[in-house]
């Protein structure tokens, strides 16, 4: 009996030791797992955007689609959510509504091409007062509280277009001019730069200036009317993206061989340069604007100091 009692006692002791060891091991494993989970939870998830930026265009256009693709590529490298909005047609009220919507969504930054630099001041200032970074690109709203402007010097762009036409025509001739929205600051600056250069340095006559208000249909109609009214014109000057792409369609339809100077680089316009519908392209390096927008908004969100004007420069292209 004594032997059996000692055997049972020994077995009980061993089982107790094993139970205690198992309990310790289980506790350690649980703690290790908890620590690992804590470390995982502390890391930023790729599914959660680091920042949310909005981009607002005047209207839908091939050039803006190119800029969006460039911005999306840049944003994907930094876990940034993009909200891109553009009215079907240029519309001040819609731009204001889009701005208001993004303010309510509490986005971190907004990049906008103001269709009217003065009329958008209040809503731009409202966004900035709400703690949202606001930058303008292509066309500025300098009287607002926007943080900075991305693009080229639009007055200088107009002067370079004029200089290009001057070189093509040898300082003499008659030109037609197409532009977009007359209330957009960047376009008025381009037109002023063009007219000042032509008046001061050439004997070139501007036969007519028409504004298409960012409508391709209107741009084509106006161009056909100008050509009918001034059949002996020497060159066409386009000061906006809509005019440039619309002129290609008219040149193809009419088989025109006159000089056609375009503003803005897109694959379509570049192909038209190679095909002969476009004579020269004056670009503000729009193909890089998307990346510039993302990099600028990121830098400003990190409280970095940047110049008020980020100059993307001007490039002349010919076949």
Steps between C-alpha positions, in 0.01 A plus 500: 500500500786732585658439160173568322447817703847628412448415133171689492658790687792511253266483201286780642810713555618440142160586357496817705842605369393427141179700553696796634751486212223477243329795661819705482560406140141588408524832676826585323357407162194718563715797603724461193194497275359812670831684460513411130144620447577823681795561266288424192225736615753777548609483135310711242270285291528524123120484486471826695596811295777709644342815353201593283544756224245646259563623147244729335511576127294755303350223284573158351789514253773270363774716650345473844466123462874487430568707812275272708688189386827665597357597840362151562839343426666736745229456767524120484861520621391680819173332604296808407130500413405724209159655438490640145205712388421689180171635364401376154518863388680794661269628769575735790208385718602135463859580597375677812275202589791259453718715726226505765466122478874448551498738797223288659702185429790659688758415237861585582568701186338633183654587163273710279502680166263790576266580213461846653782617726287768671172311538672205672684709762240447775482122472879467469540712814237288676697184424825653626327624817378142553859380508509368143803567280393662172721544195412635156648366179490611134302812598539684829283676756765730648258711707384193694675333793611205288841365600676521164475473122636222275547563129685727261501877467189546285589850378840369391328201336294737286814694405682180401204394285514841332875467446448156345241640258730795429774258395262297284356804318812714486338780698208559260164338440147455634404270785188361664498438876296246694477495879282342767331665799545880497465515880785253563804698613760278331334543160470876530869512590593289196294722269659814645852359456418404141351838405773704669776314316327517161430873541853586608718277285305406185272623225270201545128586509260317732188464286273360770505354852227255604431332836351150496415489875661154520250344258647289218179535299513878531872503422449314172207721403689821578810389314300413189328842519834680533650310205195586288520867598880520453597245234843656442626463858861391542491311830276386782606551862342283773531617860324211678474122489149487352592734213811295421324163473200651316724665240639158407151381405441808282843469336428137416150573369610790282844372406655832602871565454522823702710537811327368810661572838365298793513546877550186708655161448288186486560178304222607260645845432851356477381249239337787309837677499654197332206478256525866398176640646700683768805713415634574848408403855565735791487290815512597866615143569152394600607136493682564831226692679344194666822403673566863592154524660547189714855590605398856585194403704704239688775749576254762623323241717838440664530874568786543254564850366457534123514797262169663413554426129618156386605562140460203263663702218407526129605268217461550125460187288509454125517203266 
